[in-house]
Amino acid sequence: MLRDLAVRRMAARGRVTAYLPEEIQKALEEWAEEESRSISSLATYLLTKAVKERQAQKAKESGRDN
């Protein structure tokens, strides 16, 4: 039952493959280690934050257009 829940949660999430410059990969590895996170968890956090910031900026800009 617990495994079924985990599989459903994973299925509801998107998957992205990224090819990074070596220096960025190393920086992410160090950052993730400092925060006791996986690189995947750190990348999810950073991408989510960036998307939310972009959405807020677009909403602010569209509010000025009206």
Secondary structure, DSSP 4 states (H G I P E B T S, - for coil): -HHHHHHHHHHTS--------HHHHHHHHHHHHHTT--HHHHHHHHHHHHHHHHHHHHHHHHHHH-
